Amino acid sequence: MQETTPAISPKTQRTVLMGLACYLLNLLILPGLPVLMIGWLYFLRPAEPVAKAYLKQFWYWSITGGVLLLMTCVLVWWQIRAGNATAWVWLVVYLLCVHTTLVLMGMLSLARILAGRVCLPVWPVSERH
C-alpha cells in the first residue's frame, strides 16, 4: 500500500533541512549553539507555513532535550554527592531512553524530508507561528 503524503517544495525542504541539521548537531556533536540557529530560523527568518511548523517542532524538541539533560545532570550530581551508586544507572537510563528517542525522531524526520515527504509535524500548519 502506497502512502499519499504530499511532497514539499525545494525551498521548504532546504529550510527544514537546515533546522533539522541544527537539531541533530545539538544532540550529537555541539550542544547549545545550534539551538540559537534553530531559534533564528524559527523566530526571525521568514518561511512557508509548513517550514515554520517543522522549525517549531525542532525548537521544542531541542528545548525538551535540554531541560531533560539539565534535570538528569542535577539528579546524577545530587546522587553522587549523596554517595548513592544508582547515579550511574540514572545516567545510563537517560542516555538509552530519552537521548536515543530524541535522536531517532530526528533521524526519522531526516529520512522523510530527504525523500521529499511531509513527516507530519506535531503542530498543525498555520499562517501564524
Long-range contacts (C-beta under 8 A, 24 or more apart in sequence): 3-117, 5-117, 5-118, 5-119, 5-120, 6-117, 6-118, 7-116, 7-117, 7-118, 8-50, 8-113, 8-116, 8-117, 8-118, 9-48, 11-48, 12-47, 12-48, 12-50, 12-51, 13-113, 13-116, 15-41, 15-45, 15-47, 15-48, 15-51, 15-54, 15-55, 16-50, 16-51, 16-54, 16-55, 16-113, 17-110, 17-113, 17-114, 19-51, 19-54, 19-55, 19-58, 20-54, 20-58, 20-106, 20-109, 20-110, 20-113, 22-58, 23-58, 23-61, 23-62, 23-106, 24-103, 24-106, 24-107, 24-110, 26-62, 26-65, 27-65, 27-99, 27-102, 27-103, 27-106, 28-103, 31-66, 31-69, 34-62, 35-59, 35-62, 35-63, 35-66, 38-62, 42-129, 43-129, 49-125, 49-126, 49-127, 50-118, 50-121, 50-125, 52-125, 52-129, 53-121, 53-123, 53-124, 53-125, 53-126, 54-109, 54-113, 54-121, 56-121, 56-123, 56-129, 57-121, 57-122, 57-123, 60-122, 61-102, 61-105, 61-106, 64-102, 65-98, 65-99, 65-102, 68-94, 68-98, 69-94, 69-99, 72-98
